[in-house]
């Protein structure tokens, strides 16, 4: 897909302003799980924090391989984890109780010429 300069600047502005994407599945909002690893001050536990929705993108930095510091990037892939509950004695099937979205980016490269199969 090709974007105009105006569209690129609009996306970049939204990433800078920490826009979040909110998906709904079965009337339940998407959540992003943030795992805060143990540190020297708190070595014994890992805390899972949930945030509503997920970020549209991220700002590149020297700590993120393959990115340029200060440049905004859109996430181009999403891993979706559905949480469900089963209780065979009470009901058939499963009930969706929540879902998590983990956004991430993949840098794709194709060798020319790219041809579709089939």
N, C-alpha and C positions, 0 to 999 in steps of 0.2 A: 504494500500500500504506500502511496506517495502522499505526503502532507504538504500543504502550502506553508510558507514562512509564517503567516498569521496563525495557522493552526498549531505549529510547533511552539511559537511564543506563548500561545494560550495554554497549552499543556504545561510548558515550563513554569509559567506563572502559578498554575494550580499546584504543581509539585512543591514550589517554594512556599506556598501558603498551606501546606500539609493537608490538601484535600484528601478525603477518604471515600472509598467506594462502599456502598451498602447494598449487599445482595440479600434477597429473601428467598428461602426455600421452605415450603410447607408452613408458611406464616412464621418462620423463625429467622431472626437476623443472623448474618454472618459474623463470626468472631475471629480475631487474630490472637493466637497464643504467643505471648512474649515470655521466653524463659530467661530468667536472671540467674546466671550461674553463681555458685558459692564464691566468696572472696576471702581474703585473709582476715577481714573483720567478721565475716559470718561464714565460716568454713563448713558448717554441718548441714546446710539445707539449700535446696533449689526451689525457687518460688515460681509458680506459673501464674502469669497475669493475663487476663483476657481483655482485649479492647474490641469495641464494636466496629464492625467493618474492617477495611484494610486500606493501607495507603495506596494512592494512585501511582506513586513512583518514589524515587529517592535521589539525594544529591550525592554525586561521586566524591570520593576522597582518596587520599594516598593509602588509606587502610583497606580500600575495596579494590582488589585486583581487576585490571581491565577497564577501569573508569578514569576519567579526568577530574581532578579536584575542582569543585565548584560547578560542575556541569550537571544539569538535571536529567534524569533518565526515567522512562516509563517502564513499569513492570510488563513483561510480554508473556509471562506464563503464570499459572495459578495451580497450586496443589490443593485439592478439596478433600477434606476428611469429614465423613458423615458419622455422627454419633447416634446410636440407636439403642433401643431397649426391647428385649423380648421377654415375654412371660407366658409360656405355652398353656399354663393352667387358666389364665385369665382371658387371653385373646390369641387369634391366629396372626401369624406374621410378626412384623416388628413396627415399632413406633419411633419416628425420628424425634430425637430430643435436643439436637443441636448440630451445628456444623462449623468447621474451622476452615479458613482460607489462608494459605501461605503463599504470598506473592513472591516471585523471583524472576530474574532475567537471564536469558540465554542469548549469547551473541552467535547468530547464525551466519554461516558463510556457504556460498554455493559456487561450484565451478561452472562456468559458462560452457556450452549452453545448457540451461536447465530444461529438462523435458519431463512432461507428465507421463506416468506409466499408463499403459492401456490405450 
